[in-house]
Amino acid sequence: MFQLAVDRTEMTNVAAAPHFDSQLAAARVAYDAELAAMKSKVIQGHSYEAYPVLFDRMTSWNSKEPLLKRIIGNGASEGGGGDVRRNPGDSGKSEDRMKARK
């Protein structure tokens, strides 16, 4: 949680500051409501059903880790950015094109 008016580069997380308790509580309520809506609308297949669990702030890492590994194993990129994974049978040309753009 950041004060963008005074910290535009988001260097100081103020979530632990006691005078922001009410704002943090309101953000958590809103987040949990969005997560509940996501759970009720999740599309089955393509590992989408794992995302509500991964985004649930009350679920332990031990429960999330196997789901994340399964999603990454299905071809999703870990960390985004320049992590390009080849599909079986791909000659690597798409990866070469990505490197050429940089």
Residue pairs with C-beta under 8 A, 6 or more apart in sequence:
1 13
1 14
1 15
1 20
1 23
1 24
1 27
2 10
2 12
2 13
2 14
3 12
3 14
4 10
14 20
15 24
28 57
31 57
32 57
35 52
35 55
35 56
38 51
38 52
38 55
39 52
42 48
42 49
42 51
42 52
43 49
46 74
47 67
47 70
47 71
47 74
47 76
50 67
50 68
50 70
50 71
53 59
53 63
53 64
53 67
54 64
54 67
54 68
54 71
72 78
75 85
75 87
77 83
77 84
77 85
82 98
82 102
84 94
84 95
84 98
86 92
86 94
86 95
